[in-house]
Every structure is written in C-alpha cells, then in structure tokens.
Amino acid sequence: MIIVDTALAKRHAEGRPLRVALVGAGYMGRGIAMHFLEPIEGMQLVAVSNRTIADAARAYAQSGIESPVTASSVGQLETAIASRKPAIADDAMLLCQAEGIDVIIESTGEIEFGSHVATEAIRNGKHVVLMNAEMDATIGPILKVYADRQGVVVTNTDGDEPGVAMNLVRFVRGVGYRPVAAGNLKGMIDPYRTPDTQRAFAEKYHQKPRMITSFADGTKLSMECTILANATGFRVGKRGMYGPKCAHVKEAMTVFPVEQLMADGLVDYLLGAEPHTGAWVVAHSGNPTKQQYMNYFKMGDGPFYVFYTPYHLPHVQIVDTVARAGLFGDATVAPIGAPVTDVLTVAKKDLTTGEMLDGIGGFMAYGTIDNADVVRREALLPMGLSEGCKLKRNIPKDQPIRSDDVVFPSGRLCDKLRQEQDRHFAVNR
C-alpha cells in the first residue's frame, strides 16, 4: 500500500519508528520476528514475550541478535525500550503495560491466554493485531467493543485469508462493484483427522500436530470464515458451507445459489481450485455498460466477476496491518457489530459422559460454521470454548454438542467475555 510505505518512510526519517511487541514465539511468531528484524523502515520490534523464554530469545537469535535484555518488570522493559535494546520476557503482561509500545501482535493461537493479552493491551491503550483466528472467531466482537471504547484498533491480519479477502472486498467496493461472496481456497477437508494422522506432516513443516489437525479437519477454515463473515455481514448458505469442488478460482462466479449471493452475501470456500492458495471475492454489477468494459478487459460477461489474490503470506503481509493500525487507526479485518456466523463443536467420534473435551485440533471434536442466530437459538457450544469442558452425557459421532451438555472449567476469562458478548449484542440486536 503506497500510503503505508510513505508514512513509514516519514517516521523513519523523523527517528520515530512504530514500536511493535510480539506475544508468542512459536513457528509463526518467529517468522514475524525475523521479518521485522531485517529491519523494516519505520518500524522497530522492541520486545518478544513467550512463556518459555528461551523461545523468545530464539526469535532474536535466528536474526543474529544475541543476548537480548531479559525483563522481569515493567520498569526493566521500559528502560530497554528507551535504550533501543531488544528485550524478552516470559510475562506477556509486561508488554501490555509498558510505555513505549504502540502495537501488540498476539500470535499464540491460545484463546484463554490470548484473552488476557488482548484485554490488557487494550486497557493500556495499545493497538492489537491478532494472529489468533481461534480467539477472534470466538470473542472478536466483544474485543472490538472494548477497543472502540479505548480508541484503539483490534484487527486480524493481512496475510491470513480473512485479511487478504477483506482487502479485496474493500477494493471491489472502492471501484464501484458490489461484493456478494468471499472466502478461502482449500485442498482437502476431513473432519476426522487427528494429531496422530497429521503428525508426520506437522514434523516435516516444523509445526504442531494439533495446529495442522485444525487445518485438516476444517476447524481453522470455519474460524477464518467466521472472522470474514463478522467483518462483512455475509452469512453461510448452510451449516459447514457449500465448499464446491472447482478446477480454478474463476469458477466461483457460477457455483453458489444466486438468490443467496444477492440476499445477504456468502462466505464459503472452494475445494481444490487453482491457484490453491490465497483468497477470492465474487463481485456483481447489473450495469450493462460496466459489463461491456469488464468483458473487454477479459473479466467475463457478467453480471458476476471474480477477484482473487493467489498467495497469502502471514508473517510478511502482517507489516501492512501493523502499520495501518498504528499509523492510521485502520483495521484490516474486524467485526462490524454483532456476530454474523459462529463455530460450533461437533463430535469426531462417540463421546462418553465424564470425558473432557480436548479442544481445537484434538481427537474428540471438530468445529464447523453456521449462522450465529442458529448457534444461539440451538444453544450450541462454541468450539473456541470447548477445551476443558466435561461432558454431562454421551454424544454420538457427528452430533453437535450443546452448551448445556457440558460443565465449563471455572474462572476462565474467555467464558466471561463470551457471556458478555452474548448479553451485549442481545441488547443491541
């Protein structure tokens, strides 16, 4: 984005870099740190936090920076930042509370832990960039309410599919067309995959088996499409989405029910379609003259047109999201109000009374998307809250689990935020 690089160049020339802190130094977090440490003009990565502090140090070491300052208090962290010395901490709250940090990147993928990070960062007036689709899909709307009250931005990120798609949505609107569908590209979906079936693939790509399982069983897809739905107002055409098999993304203009496209718009995915990665948007115009121009530029006969980005690079494209939030107060992709869709919990196998659900990417359940009004009406258990819940009755394979089928763990912030979200939007609906 031209306006972003110009603004960053100005901050660099003035010696006022945008100061960024990273929470979570796993595989993706370390990739983000490496990219920021190259360095990027007009931005400075000032601190990294990880519960295993050696991994925070590793995030710097892989870019050739040895012996960062270990901070055990807010004062120590603020001193390091003021001295422009790289800092690490095992307590993420220090990053959320310290002066001298403009933007927090939350990259843990943990919902309960991430809830504490996001709310504390917002409370302290910091913009929050979420590399945490799981949390965003579960409590993103109420976090947006908190951020609005504090005058800061909470946003998911460019580079992940919801952000890539949302950039296309905004482009399509900006050039005078109506977006009517948007979504992901997927190579395969098998809801019964487990960490055992995905272990070899995960090890090959230095990932955690549970994370890879959430990709394969469709849970992560449902989370990402929920983020996009909550940012656009688009709904799903049916539980789990249509997911039509396509040879190429351009077929998106022909494979969804026209009446649903033209009513509320759809979030969905294409299965097996080239270019196999990135995101897409279907746009509409009924203007005959516009259709003539689009035909001339080889976009098709209309009235539907497909726009797509053939890549998504989360650890690279996040730079634009951080800059847009920190410099312009602009969210890449954030809820526009009440939840539009939600991710419910479905049994992967026959489950027994007394068992404790093992959450996202586990052996026991997968998440699938449905419209939020349906999830609310049927009182279904949000997948993002499922981990640690104890079953009160037997649940057959492929049956959705209701909230009253389980006993929730006590004292979790994510549960309190979800309850607040439900109450807030029930009043404002």
Buried (B, 14 or more C-beta within 10 A) or exposed (E): BEEBBEBBEEBBEEEEBBBBBBBBBBBBBBBBBBBBBEEBEBBBBBBBBBBEBEBBBBBBBEBEBEEBBBBEEBEBBBBBBEEEBBBBBBBBBBBBBBEBBBBBBBBBBBBBBBBBBBBBBBBBEBBBBBBBBBBBBBBBBBBBBBBEEBEBBBBBBBBBBBBBBBBBBBBBEEEEBBBBBBBBBBEEBEBEBBBEBBBEBBEEEEBBBBBBBBBBBBBBBBBBBBBBBBBBBBBBBBBBBBBBEBEBBBBBBEBBEEEBBBEBBBBBBBBBBBEBBBBBBBBBBEBEEBBEEBEEEEBBEBBBBBBBBBEBBBBBBBBBBBBBBBBEEBBBBBBEEBBBBBBBBBBBBEBEEEBBBBBBBBBBBBBBBBBBBBBBEEEBBBBBBBBBBBBEEBBEEEBBBBBEBBEBBEEBBBBEBBEBBBEBBEEEE
